[in-house]
Amino acid sequence: MPPLSFASAPGALFNILGKIGAFIANQRSNQATQFTALVSQATGIDPQLVNEPDIQAIIGSSYISLLDNIGNGGGTMQGLAAAAVNRKVFRAQAQYNQTLTQADTLTSLQYVIQQMKIAGATVLAMTITGTPAGFVGAGNGVVTFSVKRPLDGLVLENTFSEIVIFTCNNDSYNGSATQGNEGFIVTGQGAQTNLFAFNWPLGSNCSIGLNAIDGEADNSSGNLLTNSGFDAANWTGSVPNNWTIVSGGSLITLDTGNTFGSTGALCITGDGTTLVDMRQEFNTATGTLGILDSQTQYSVNVFIRRDGVAPGAGRLTVDFVDVNGITILDANNVANTYNIDLTQLTTSYASYSCPFRTPVIVPDQVFFRLYNPVGFALSAGRAVYADRISVGSMSQLYVSGPFVAVHSGNFPYQAGDFATLTFSNSRGAGGTYSTFQTLVAILMPNEFYGNELLLPSSLVPSISDSLIS
């Protein structure tokens, strides 16, 4: 049986899909041209008839259907693409329950992806970015996000370009919410469900509910940590309860004058050489009873500030580690760690956050750790203050879409408070069919979107998008 070929050659799988994509791209180009011809304020038909409103109305009532009719060939191309993929896979290695005429598109696509991985074949990777804006209203917490999925740590390349809005809809003032754990409704922009419409894509049309994660709560209100608010009553001498000081205990003290909405804060005062290492173990009464689930995405957030003088040196690293102090990796071998440059802090508390993803097998002992890495001790005489640290699970906006979370600040959210998060996809805000990651997803959407499939991708792909021509 001939193997699947990912080379650029007549009759090869991606050459076939590329020609199908070219047909669709030409439709898209025609839609754009005709849109201009119909309604452009400079050259379109519509503005030429401004003095004949009854005739002008003919354009207004029919231009959308005229443009969408141009894309009617999309359905045929979907059927053609599915048939071609199934036949190529059947010729290479017939899958379970697959015959010359009996198709299983999902299984065939999974086989194609498997063979691409074996061959090291890749398509162009889509670059996804997110830009959060601060809350407007009473609350002063933060929105966090991740454009990777916990299953394998891969980028969610079919994320929609859109503005997502977080609106507090249940507060502790007049609603039933617990302070710091207020309820939110998160909504995306309206969707264009016709994949071949002239204005596809619009947004995800997502709508989910979630609650703020409260770093003052002990293994509750979304927070898996205990005594991460460092309240004054929860210290034994100079050691915060539920934390283990591995090194640098002489530098750690309780501070009650530079807190972030609580009665205490963690203070680290540098001496220029000593490295701090403090940890809290999950799933234990001496640490926190909070448990990390496997293949789950968590939002980690630290509020931190400095004293009146900026330190000349210092870094605080946040991570998940095992009993040996080895940083835990996600399923894509990315370390669950991030750094806070202490020299860049100000005298106001600021949020420093990062998404962490647990692997398939979570070690029996896992610790949340704050430490100074070797060579990054805090400058002598300088102090930094950390408060309201939290770890909580993230929510996915939609299938194949990004993950988000909200952390509370030191002022409670009030109903109506809102924040925005803007996502972009390098395929373009207006969409394009001329990238294989997008093209294959819209040609076989039930299989791709419904099962979160992704073609292996790279910024330097072996399969060029130039085949879509």
C-alpha positions as CSV (number, residue, x, y, z in Angstrom):
1,M,0.0,0.0,0.0
2,P,1.4,3.4,-0.9
3,P,2.1,5.6,2.1
4,L,0.6,9.1,2.5
5,S,2.8,11.6,0.8
6,F,3.2,15.1,2.3
7,A,5.4,16.2,-0.5
8,S,4.4,18.9,-3.0
9,A,3.5,16.7,-6.0
10,P,0.4,16.4,-8.3
11,G,-2.1,14.1,-6.6
12,A,-0.6,14.3,-3.1
13,L,-3.0,15.0,-0.3
14,F,-2.2,18.7,0.4
15,N,-2.0,19.5,-3.3
16,I,-5.6,18.2,-3.6
17,L,-6.7,20.2,-0.5
18,G,-4.8,23.2,-1.8
19,K,-6.7,23.2,-5.1
20,I,-9.9,22.9,-3.2
21,G,-8.8,25.8,-1.1
22,A,-8.0,27.9,-4.2
23,F,-11.6,27.4,-5.4
24,I,-12.9,28.7,-2.0
25,A,-10.3,31.5,-1.9
26,N,-11.4,32.7,-5.4
27,Q,-15.0,32.7,-4.2
28,R,-13.9,34.8,-1.2
29,S,-12.1,37.2,-3.5
30,N,-15.1,37.5,-5.8
31,Q,-17.3,38.2,-2.7
32,A,-15.0,41.1,-1.7
33,T,-15.0,42.5,-5.2
34,Q,-18.7,42.3,-5.6
35,F,-19.2,43.8,-2.1
36,T,-17.3,46.9,-3.3
37,A,-19.2,47.0,-6.5
38,L,-22.5,47.0,-4.7
39,V,-22.1,49.2,-1.7
40,S,-18.8,51.1,-1.7
41,Q,-19.4,54.7,-0.9
42,A,-16.9,55.7,-3.5
43,T,-17.6,53.4,-6.4
44,G,-20.5,51.2,-5.6
45,I,-24.0,51.1,-7.2
46,D,-25.8,51.9,-4.0
47,P,-24.6,55.5,-3.5
48,Q,-25.2,56.3,-7.2
49,L,-28.9,55.8,-6.5
50,V,-29.2,58.2,-3.5
51,N,-31.8,60.3,-5.3
52,E,-33.8,57.2,-6.2
53,P,-34.4,55.6,-2.8
54,D,-36.9,53.0,-4.1
55,I,-34.4,51.6,-6.6
56,Q,-31.6,51.9,-4.0
57,A,-33.7,49.8,-1.7
58,I,-33.3,46.9,-4.1
59,I,-29.6,46.8,-3.3
60,G,-30.2,47.1,0.4
61,S,-32.6,44.2,0.6
62,S,-30.6,41.8,-1.6
63,Y,-26.9,42.5,-1.3
64,I,-26.2,40.0,1.5
65,S,-27.9,37.1,-0.3
66,L,-26.2,38.0,-3.6
67,L,-22.8,37.9,-1.8
68,D,-23.5,34.7,0.1
69,N,-24.8,33.0,-3.1
70,I,-21.3,33.4,-4.5
71,G,-20.1,31.0,-1.7
72,N,-22.6,28.3,-2.4
73,G,-19.9,26.1,-3.8
74,G,-18.4,25.8,-0.3
75,G,-20.6,22.8,0.6
76,T,-19.6,21.0,-2.5
77,M,-15.9,21.6,-1.7
78,Q,-16.5,20.3,1.8
79,G,-17.8,17.0,0.4
80,L,-15.0,16.9,-2.1
81,A,-12.3,17.4,0.6
82,A,-13.8,14.7,3.0
83,A,-14.0,12.2,0.1
84,A,-10.4,13.0,-1.0
85,V,-9.1,12.5,2.6
86,N,-11.0,9.3,3.1
87,R,-9.8,7.9,-0.2
88,K,-6.2,8.8,0.4
89,V,-6.2,7.2,3.8
90,F,-8.0,4.1,2.4
91,R,-5.3,3.7,-0.3
92,A,-2.6,4.1,2.2
93,Q,-4.0,2.0,5.1
94,A,-7.7,1.2,5.4
95,Q,-8.9,2.1,8.8
96,Y,-11.3,0.1,11.0
97,N,-14.8,-0.1,9.3
98,Q,-13.5,1.8,6.3
99,T,-14.0,0.6,2.7
100,L,-13.6,2.1,-0.7
101,T,-17.1,3.6,-0.4
102,Q,-17.7,3.7,3.4
103,A,-16.0,6.7,4.9
104,D,-15.0,7.7,8.4
105,T,-13.7,11.3,8.1
106,L,-12.7,11.7,11.8
107,T,-10.7,8.5,11.9
108,S,-9.1,9.4,8.5
109,L,-8.1,12.9,9.8
110,Q,-6.6,11.4,13.0
111,Y,-4.6,9.1,10.8
112,V,-3.4,12.0,8.6
113,I,-2.3,13.9,11.7
114,Q,-0.5,10.8,13.1
115,Q,1.3,10.3,9.8
116,M,2.3,14.0,9.7
117,K,3.9,13.7,13.1
118,I,5.8,10.6,12.1
119,A,7.0,12.2,8.9
120,G,7.8,15.6,10.6
121,A,5.4,17.3,8.2
122,T,3.9,20.7,9.3
123,V,1.7,23.5,8.1
124,L,2.2,27.1,8.9
125,A,1.4,27.8,12.6
126,M,-1.2,30.5,13.4
127,T,0.0,33.0,16.0
128,I,-2.6,33.7,18.6
129,T,-2.4,36.7,21.0
130,G,-4.5,38.1,23.8
131,T,-4.6,41.6,25.2
132,P,-6.5,42.2,28.4
133,A,-7.7,45.6,29.5
134,G,-8.2,46.5,33.2
135,F,-11.6,46.5,34.9
136,V,-13.9,49.5,34.7
137,G,-15.9,49.9,37.9
138,A,-15.5,49.2,41.6
139,G,-13.4,46.0,41.4
140,N,-9.7,46.1,40.7
141,G,-8.8,42.4,40.0
142,V,-7.4,41.0,36.8
143,V,-8.4,38.9,33.8
144,T,-6.0,36.1,32.8
145,F,-6.0,33.9,29.7
146,S,-4.2,31.0,28.0
147,V,-4.2,30.3,24.2
148,K,-2.9,26.7,24.8
149,R,-4.9,23.6,25.7
150,P,-4.1,21.4,28.7
151,L,-4.4,18.1,26.7
152,D,-1.1,18.5,25.0
153,G,0.0,22.1,25.5
154,L,-0.5,23.0,21.9
155,V,-1.7,26.5,20.8
156,L,-5.4,26.7,20.0
157,E,-4.8,27.9,16.5
158,N,-8.5,28.1,15.5
159,T,-9.2,30.8,18.1
160,F,-11.4,33.6,16.8
161,S,-10.2,37.2,16.5
162,E,-12.7,39.0,18.7
163,I,-13.2,41.2,21.8
164,V,-14.4,39.2,24.8
165,I,-16.3,41.0,27.5
166,F,-16.3,40.0,31.2
167,T,-19.2,41.5,33.1
168,C,-19.9,41.1,36.8
169,N,-23.5,39.9,37.1
170,N,-23.6,38.8,40.8
171,D,-21.9,40.8,43.5
172,S,-21.8,40.8,47.3
173,Y,-23.4,44.2,47.7
174,N,-26.9,43.5,46.4
175,G,-26.5,39.9,45.0
176,S,-25.8,36.5,46.5
177,A,-22.1,36.3,45.8
178,T,-19.4,35.9,48.4
179,Q,-17.0,38.8,48.4
180,G,-14.0,38.0,46.2
181,N,-15.8,35.2,44.5
182,E,-18.3,37.3,42.5
183,G,-20.0,35.9,39.4
184,F,-19.3,36.9,35.8
185,I,-20.8,36.4,32.4
186,V,-18.2,36.2,29.7
187,T,-19.4,36.8,26.1
188,G,-17.8,36.9,22.7
189,Q,-18.8,38.6,19.5
190,G,-21.6,37.3,17.4
191,A,-20.9,34.4,15.1
192,Q,-21.3,33.9,11.4
193,T,-22.3,30.3,11.2
194,N,-22.1,30.1,7.4
195,L,-18.4,29.3,6.9
196,F,-18.6,30.6,3.3
197,A,-20.5,33.8,3.9
198,F,-18.9,37.0,2.7
199,N,-18.3,38.2,6.2
200,W,-17.0,35.0,7.8
201,P,-15.6,34.9,10.5
202,L,-17.1,37.3,12.9
203,G,-16.8,36.0,16.5
204,S,-17.3,32.9,18.6
205,N,-20.7,33.8,20.0
206,C,-19.5,32.3,23.3
207,S,-21.3,32.8,26.6
208,I,-20.0,31.2,29.8
209,G,-20.3,31.9,33.5
210,L,-17.4,31.9,35.9
211,N,-16.5,33.2,39.4
212,A,-13.6,35.3,40.5
213,I,-10.8,33.5,42.3
214,D,-10.1,34.9,45.7
215,G,-6.6,34.8,47.0
216,E,-7.8,35.6,50.5
217,A,-9.8,32.4,50.7
218,D,-8.4,29.1,52.1
219,N,-9.0,26.3,49.5
220,S,-12.3,27.9,48.6
221,S,-13.8,30.6,46.4
222,G,-11.9,29.1,43.5
223,N,-8.5,29.3,45.3
224,L,-6.6,26.0,45.8
225,L,-4.1,27.5,48.2
226,T,-4.4,28.0,51.9
227,N,-3.2,31.1,53.8
228,S,-2.1,32.7,50.6
229,G,-3.5,36.0,51.9
230,F,-1.0,35.9,54.8
231,D,-3.4,37.4,57.3
232,A,-1.7,38.4,60.6
233,A,-3.5,35.7,62.6
234,N,-2.1,33.0,60.4
235,W,1.6,33.2,61.3
236,T,3.6,31.2,63.8
237,G,6.5,33.6,64.6
238,S,8.0,34.6,61.3
239,V,6.6,31.6,59.4
240,P,3.3,31.8,57.6
241,N,1.1,28.8,58.5
242,N,0.7,26.1,55.9
243,W,4.0,27.1,54.2
244,T,7.4,25.4,54.5
245,I,10.5,27.6,54.5
246,V,13.2,25.7,52.7
247,S,15.8,28.5,52.8
248,G,16.0,32.2,53.5
249,G,13.7,32.1,56.6
250,S,15.7,35.0,58.2
251,L,14.5,37.3,55.3
252,I,10.8,36.5,55.7
253,T,8.5,38.5,58.0
254,L,4.9,39.4,58.4
255,D,4.0,43.0,57.3
256,T,0.9,44.7,58.4
257,G,1.4,48.1,56.9
258,N,1.7,47.3,53.2
259,T,-1.1,44.9,52.7
260,F,-3.4,44.3,49.7
261,G,-6.8,44.2,51.3
262,S,-6.0,42.0,54.3
263,T,-4.5,42.2,57.7
264,G,-1.1,40.9,56.6
265,A,1.3,40.5,53.7
266,L,4.4,38.4,53.1
267,C,7.5,40.6,53.3
268,I,10.9,39.5,51.9
269,T,13.8,41.7,52.8
270,G,17.0,41.1,50.8
271,D,20.6,40.8,52.1
272,G,22.1,40.6,48.6
273,T,23.2,36.9,48.9
274,T,20.6,34.7,50.6
275,L,18.0,33.0,48.4
276,V,14.5,32.5,49.6
277,D,12.6,29.3,48.9
278,M,9.1,28.7,50.4
279,R,6.6,26.1,49.4
280,Q,3.1,24.9,50.0
281,E,2.2,21.3,49.4
282,F,-1.1,20.4,47.7
283,N,-3.4,17.7,49.0
284,T,-2.2,17.7,52.6
285,A,-3.5,19.2,55.8
286,T,-0.1,20.7,56.6
287,G,-0.1,22.6,53.3
288,T,-3.4,22.9,51.5
289,L,-6.2,20.4,50.9
290,G,-6.5,21.7,47.4
291,I,-5.9,19.1,44.8
292,L,-4.4,19.5,41.3
293,D,-6.2,17.4,38.6
294,S,-4.3,15.9,35.7
295,Q,-4.4,17.6,32.2
296,T,-6.0,20.7,33.7
297,Q,-5.2,24.4,33.2
298,Y,-4.7,26.6,36.2
299,S,-4.4,30.4,36.5
300,V,-1.6,31.4,38.9
301,N,-1.6,35.0,40.1
302,V,0.6,37.0,42.6
303,F,0.0,40.6,43.7
304,I,3.3,42.1,44.6
305,R,5.0,45.5,45.2
306,R,8.3,46.9,46.6
307,D,9.3,49.4,49.2
308,G,10.2,53.0,48.5
309,V,13.4,52.3,46.6
310,A,13.8,50.1,43.6
311,P,16.1,47.1,44.1
312,G,19.1,46.9,41.9
313,A,18.8,43.1,41.7
314,G,16.4,40.3,42.4
315,R,14.0,37.9,40.8
316,L,11.1,35.9,42.3
317,T,10.2,32.7,40.5
318,V,6.8,31.0,40.8
319,D,6.4,27.3,39.9
320,F,4.9,23.9,40.5
321,V,7.6,21.4,41.7
322,D,7.8,17.8,42.9
323,V,9.2,16.6,46.2
324,N,12.7,16.9,44.7
325,G,12.2,20.5,43.8
326,I,12.1,19.7,40.0
327,T,9.7,21.9,38.1
328,I,6.7,20.0,36.7
329,L,6.3,20.0,32.9
330,D,3.1,20.1,31.0
331,A,2.2,17.5,28.3
332,N,4.2,19.5,25.8
333,N,7.3,19.6,28.0
334,V,6.8,23.3,28.9
335,A,7.8,24.1,32.5
336,N,5.1,25.4,34.8
337,T,7.1,28.4,35.9
338,Y,7.4,32.1,35.5
339,N,9.6,34.9,36.7
340,I,8.9,38.3,38.4
341,D,11.6,40.8,37.9
342,L,11.8,42.5,41.3
343,T,13.8,45.5,39.8
344,Q,10.7,46.5,37.8
345,L,8.3,46.6,40.7
346,T,6.7,49.9,41.9
347,T,5.3,51.0,45.2
348,S,1.8,49.9,44.1
349,Y,0.6,46.3,44.0
350,A,0.5,44.8,40.5
351,S,-0.6,41.5,39.2
352,Y,1.9,38.9,37.8
353,S,0.1,35.8,36.4
354,C,0.7,32.8,34.2
355,P,-1.3,29.7,33.1
356,F,0.1,26.4,34.4
357,R,-0.9,23.0,32.9
358,T,-0.7,19.7,34.7
359,P,0.6,16.6,32.9
360,V,-1.2,13.3,32.4
361,I,0.4,11.8,35.5
362,V,0.6,14.3,38.4
363,P,3.3,13.4,40.9
364,D,2.1,12.1,44.3
365,Q,3.6,15.2,46.0
366,V,3.3,18.6,44.3
367,F,4.3,22.0,45.8
368,F,3.5,25.6,44.9
369,R,6.9,27.3,45.2
370,L,8.1,30.9,45.5
371,Y,11.9,31.3,45.3
372,N,14.9,33.3,44.3
373,P,16.9,31.5,41.6
374,V,20.6,31.3,41.9
375,G,22.2,34.6,41.0
376,F,19.0,36.6,41.6
377,A,19.0,37.4,45.3
378,L,17.2,40.5,46.4
379,S,19.4,43.6,46.9
380,A,20.5,44.2,50.5
381,G,18.1,46.3,52.5
382,R,15.3,46.3,50.0
383,A,11.9,44.8,50.7
384,V,9.1,43.4,48.5
385,Y,5.6,42.5,49.6
386,A,3.4,39.7,48.2
387,D,-0.3,39.2,49.0
388,R,-3.5,37.6,47.8
389,I,-1.7,34.8,45.9
390,S,-4.1,32.4,44.1
391,V,-4.2,29.3,42.0
392,G,-7.5,28.4,40.4
393,S,-8.8,26.4,37.4
394,M,-9.5,28.2,34.1
395,S,-12.6,28.0,31.9
396,Q,-12.6,27.4,28.2
397,L,-14.6,30.0,26.2
398,Y,-15.7,27.5,23.5
399,V,-14.6,24.3,21.9
400,S,-11.2,24.9,20.2
401,G,-11.0,28.3,21.9
402,P,-8.9,29.9,24.7
403,F,-9.1,29.5,28.5
404,V,-9.8,32.4,30.9
405,A,-10.0,33.3,34.6
406,V,-10.7,36.3,36.8
407,H,-8.8,37.0,40.0
408,S,-10.2,39.4,42.6
409,G,-8.3,42.4,43.9
410,N,-8.6,44.3,47.2
411,F,-11.8,46.1,46.1
412,P,-14.8,43.8,45.6
413,Y,-16.4,43.7,42.1
414,Q,-19.8,45.3,41.8
415,A,-22.5,44.2,39.3
416,G,-21.9,46.0,36.1
417,D,-18.1,46.1,36.4
418,F,-16.5,44.9,33.2
419,A,-13.2,44.2,31.4
420,T,-12.3,43.3,27.9
421,L,-9.9,40.8,26.4
422,T,-8.9,41.1,22.8
423,F,-7.8,38.0,20.8
424,S,-6.1,38.1,17.5
425,N,-5.3,35.3,15.0
426,S,-2.5,35.8,12.4
427,R,-4.8,34.5,9.7
428,G,-6.4,38.0,9.9
429,A,-9.4,39.5,11.6
430,G,-11.4,39.2,8.4
431,G,-10.4,35.5,8.0
432,T,-8.6,33.8,5.2
433,Y,-8.9,30.4,3.6
434,S,-5.4,30.5,2.4
435,T,-3.7,28.9,5.4
436,F,-4.0,25.1,5.8
437,Q,-4.8,25.2,9.5
438,T,-7.9,27.3,8.8
439,L,-8.8,25.7,5.4
440,V,-8.9,22.1,6.7
441,A,-10.9,23.2,9.7
442,I,-13.6,24.8,7.6
443,L,-13.6,22.0,5.0
444,M,-14.3,19.4,7.8
445,P,-15.6,21.5,10.7
446,N,-17.5,18.9,12.6
447,E,-14.4,16.8,12.9
448,F,-11.9,19.6,13.5
449,Y,-13.8,22.0,15.7
450,G,-15.9,19.3,17.4
451,N,-12.8,17.3,18.4
452,E,-10.3,20.1,18.7
453,L,-8.1,18.6,16.0
454,L,-5.0,20.5,15.0
455,L,-2.6,19.9,12.1
456,P,1.0,19.7,13.2
457,S,2.3,23.2,12.6
458,S,5.5,25.2,12.6
459,L,6.6,28.8,11.9
460,V,8.8,27.2,9.2
461,P,6.4,24.7,7.7
462,S,7.3,21.8,5.4
463,I,3.9,22.1,3.6
464,S,3.6,25.6,2.1
465,D,0.4,27.6,1.9
466,S,1.5,28.4,-1.6
467,L,-0.2,25.1,-2.6
468,I,-3.5,26.9,-2.0
469,S,-3.4,28.5,-5.5
